[in-house]
Amino acid sequence: MCRLAAAALPPFEVSEVEVARAEPSYTVLTLRYLAEAFGDEAELVLLLGEDNLHLLHTWRRLEEILDLATVAVLPRPVAEPPDLAPLEASIGQEAVAEVLRCRVPGPLVAINATEIRRRVRAGISISGLVPASVGAYIAANGIYAETGQAGK
């Protein structure tokens, strides 16, 4: 599905580095791999949805992640501002302020993968929420369908 989604976006490539890894995949491992593969000249940017910002302090080897990549925050609709106190306790107020300064401008999209899966299971259209090629693939392969409905 990633290849289908990226096909319409020529500057993007799909990497299988995380799915090909035998051991559990962690962001820090992927960033290490990319830093080595692309060298010192490459600037790595980790795009993080604002709705996950409050969990960043739980990520494995967070300080190394921050050394390897710039964390860019994608605005997401959230019911209330995230509690960043645990993140500040983990990496400090200055580091949190740096993360918050790097925001990616864009529309607030009130949709996420969980909602896509819920809609498919409920038989609600996902047209306009995913690329048409991805929607067709999901439908043709019964992905996210209720148990026993795959392929229908």
Secondary structure, 3 states (H helix, E strand, C coil): CHHHHHCCCCCCCCCCHHHHCCCCCCHHHHHHHHHHHHCCCCCCEEEEEHHHHHHHHHCCCHHHHHHHCEEEEECCCCCCCCCCHHHHHHHCHHHHHHHHHCECCCCCCCCCHHHHHHHHHHCCCCECCECHHHHHHHHHHCCCCCCCCCCC
